[in-house]
Amino acid sequence: MREAVNELSMVISEHFHGYYKKDITVVLSTRDMLELVQKTDIARYDEASIKYDGDYHLVSSCVVGDTTVFFVEDIRNEKGLVKYDETDILILPIYLPQEIVTELTHGGYERVIRLTEDSTYEEMVKLIETDE
């Protein structure tokens, strides 16, 4: 999964520059989230918020007009329920428990992408840029 997180960090870095028109959220374990945050130049975002609570995290990169926003938060709210995220693209790693996958995929995402250990940057970009 380490290589897939590295590839994902390149996707997030390009999103910062506004190359993709859609907002992206990735769900990651704490270890993978910390690795992604370490590889991402968060200082380049206009706004950033990182909260490390929980076992799984929503990591979002959004471009709203000329403003870029990066935030990390626990996947669950204070009542323990999985949060609904309002971004366009949701990227889920293969290791997520099925219960979380089921709850997340009930949302109104334009696209849900499953991240595997073999996922490549090129594959992710192709899926993100597809208008289906």
Secondary structure, DSSP 8 states (H G I E B T S, - for coil): -HHHHHHHHHHHHHHHTT-SSS-EEEEEEHHHHHHHHHHS-GGGSSEEEE---SSEEEEEEEEETTEEEEEEEESB-TTS-B-----SEEEEETTS-HHHHHHHTTS--SEEEEE-TT--HHHHHHHHH---
